[in-house]
Amino acid sequence: MDFVNSLLHLIKYLCGLASTHLGYIYNPKKNVDLLRRETQELNAKSEDVKATVQHEEEEGGVQRTRVVMNWLRKVQKFLGGVNQVLAEARERDRIKCLGHCLPQNCWSGYQLGKTVDRMLNEARELKEARELKKEELNTTLPLLSPLVLAMPMDETVGLDISFNKVWKWLVHEKEIRVIGLYGIGGVGKTTLMKRINNDLSRANHGFEVVIWVVVSRQVKEDNIRDVIRRGLHIKDELWEQWSRNGATHIHLCEVLTHKKFVLLIDDVWARLDLSKIGVPRSCLENGSKVLFTTRSKTVCYQMKVDEAYQVQCLTTEEALGLFEDNIGKSTVHFHPEIPELAKHIVLECKGLPLALITVGRAMAGKDNPSEWRCALRKLRRRPHELSGMVEEVYHILKFSYDNLNDATRQACFLYCCCFPEDYPIITDKLIELWIGEGLLGDTNDVYHMRDEGASILGDLKRACLLESGPQYSCPYEQATVKMHDVIRDMATWITRDHGQRENKLLVIETEEDMSTEMISKWREAEKVSIWGNLIANINQAPPMCSQLETLFVRETKVRFVPRGFFKSMMACLKVLDLSDNSKIESFPEEICNLISLEHLNLSSTCITKLPKEIKNLTRLRCLLFDNRYLPHRIILIPIGAIASLPLNVLSLWGSNLEKEEEVVEELGDMQDLTDLSISVRKSFSALKIFRSLQRSIRRVSINCKDLTSIPISHSLKGSSNFSHLEVLYLVDCPMLVKMEITQGIGRVPNCFCFPSLLNVFVCDCGFLDLSWLVHAPKLQDLVVTASPSMEKIIGDGFAREELATSGLFSCLKSLTIRNLRNLRSICDHTLFFPQGMEFRIVECPGLRKLPLDSNSARGSFSIEGGKRWWANFEWDPAARVTLGVGWSLEEEMTLGEALGKIKDLIEDENEDDDNLATIGFLPSRAE
């Protein structure tokens, strides 16, 4: 009986086994369809889990669990295998044979069926794993704060705005990956980054590791890599193995690719190749960040930052708070005089944290007002004598100066100490002085030297040694720069041989500094700068000044200099600047004995006559005699007085010349003259300039009532073109109707008469149009006013393609047209104006539209016009604009709404057309 039962169980087992294995062969389609359905459901669940995890991770503070990472990997691997099996099943289904029975290859069919069955079970198991109770398979867990080495630091002052800006880029904006913080030494860049480092340690923001690296001026890439690997806890043995292979940066990159990290790099002086140290851009695609500090904006550009942020000096209130923190409030309020003295000391530090901290510590515990007054005097006159200033401030700031690595740039920077504290230095005039001093080389090509000077200025600004100052209204000399007071003190200290030769540079701003005792110091001076309206008298001649090469007497109330004043400096004085002294009326004839003089500036004085003895200045290369104070000044230059001088630069801008025709004739024969600025009133002079002085004219103002046309022979080779002409004024020339250019733009579209022309002013002329402006491709500012005959700015006769080729108005920044009663059009063709263009249209009733449309208006631009003029202006009423009336600025609105408001103002206030309204046109939504 037992035998029979055992036999029956064996037969039953064998039948089941046979049925299962035969099912692999005979019923594959059913199992394949089941597998396909199960796979689709599993894939959908996988996508849901991934979406959930990614969303929670992007919210911050969590990371996916290892269980979920494991499950997603398994699913991904499984789906790859399934695709291959399903493809094989489809192929077998296509080549079935032997009727409805066995496949052609029974064994391969058996193997496929068995694989499908196994995968079906695996898919069900993976699905069931997602059905476990939630606490066993959470998708994410709270992230642990990354291990961050906290940086010791005091409480920060005045960094909240900077911190919030940079923190947003670092934590919340994934597309921003490399961030540069730049600013002058001691401004707080490292302090800001320390605060960021420490805040990353207090709460998790999705980063796994934060690494701090300090880079010295001598970059050592191996040291940087070693710091990074320690932050990643890479063991010494493994690192040594990588080092032997010479591929540490490759292995670092591999490790970092699987980490979400923040790399904080402090004190970068030159471009750091992140790829070479093992941190290429590809490592940052997972949301990792690199944040670095530098003193140079150029370094930010070179390292291709996504955002660069300039760390600014503190406000006065913030500076006072930082100063009190370092001095102790009990000291500040110990005596009633001290708080006021403390404010003055803080103002001298100009918001530079390093200076505030250093001076604050120097004054800590000092409760006698006398000590505070002494400290304030030192800060104003001899700051290097104050405790800690040289060691803790100047030496740190001097690194920026040393890092210029170029003697010319260093000399140009130090030269700025000749200007008073807080003085906005006009950049063009500064470069002229650099040229006059010979700092930019000995070449006679002043235009190349000006380019070099502009390049140096850019480098000094990007190194944060100079900063942009306010702009003056005159368009061709508007840009200014300034030195931060503490930077200037450091530069003065360097100029004075690190404080060893205090009298090497003297900057005099008060009359008391012109006393006998003070003027005796001139015998040691190389540069003396007398500056400011507090000085009204120069009563005595200085002692022998055998080293004096530069003398400024500028913007004073001085009327004359005493006899013998220049006698002591005859042999060595190279640069003499007497500009902007409105009280000086007569030329000091002793100047004619300064045999070494190369640069003489008499601009904006009331001098009206040069002596014939000026011809004795046989080294004079630059004579500036511009006029600002006397609107109709007539100056006399004796015939022959300047003809023999080796002048490269002569500027007589704004003055009328006595014996004008003879002087202009003489100028045409001066072979060294390459830069001429002149104003003329005679037709002969005007025609002479355009015929014989093409190579040297830079600025010309023509005021000739009988001038009818200006013929210009335009050379195709460009040898006689006006290659240096930058400024052209045509004023009160009612008969002037033509600028006759022998070669038209249609024939030579790439060869222009006026390739450098930047500013054009046309007033009360007889032109019908200004079509000759097609020869001025770099034009930036155009003013046309009071010319009743003018009907168009650009006349007929040009095809659209010709104007496009010419680049007409493609560099224009502002266009002002006023009192042109017959003007109907600026140009009949659509033109492309640059972004931010400013139009000013007043008293032009016939002009109703501009030569641009929604396509050519590639960005924002603004139009200022009389209120009644706006009533007939033609433009898309749906365009988005801002409306400004007076000083008020409305919110964004449509043009139709803005014109409605202007109309209401006219009706309500009955205002005349002299009251202007400005409408700023915004970029289209598509942009």
PEVENJO-V799717 format. One record per helix or strand of 3 or more residues. SS is the DSSP state (alpha for helix, beta for strand). FROM is the first residue (numbers start at 1). TO is the last residue. If there is no record, write none. Layout:
SS FROM TO
SS FROM TO
This chain:
alpha 2 26
alpha 28 59
beta 62 64
alpha 66 94
alpha 106 129
alpha 134 136
beta 140 142
alpha 160 172
beta 178 182
alpha 189 202
beta 209 214
alpha 221 231
alpha 236 245
alpha 248 257
beta 261 268
alpha 274 277
alpha 281 284
beta 289 294
alpha 297 302
beta 307 310
alpha 316 327
alpha 329 332
alpha 338 349
alpha 353 363
alpha 369 381
alpha 383 385
alpha 389 402
alpha 407 418
alpha 427 437
alpha 446 462
alpha 475 477
beta 480 482
alpha 485 495
beta 505 508
alpha 511 514
alpha 516 524
beta 527 531
beta 550 554
alpha 567 569
beta 575 577
alpha 589 593
beta 599 601
alpha 612 616
beta 622 624
beta 634 637
beta 649 652
beta 656 658
alpha 660 667
beta 675 680
alpha 683 692
beta 697 702
beta 709 712
beta 727 733
beta 738 741
beta 759 765
alpha 771 775
beta 781 785
alpha 800 806
beta 814 818
beta 837 842
beta 861 866
alpha 869 872
beta 880 885
alpha 895 909
beta 916 921
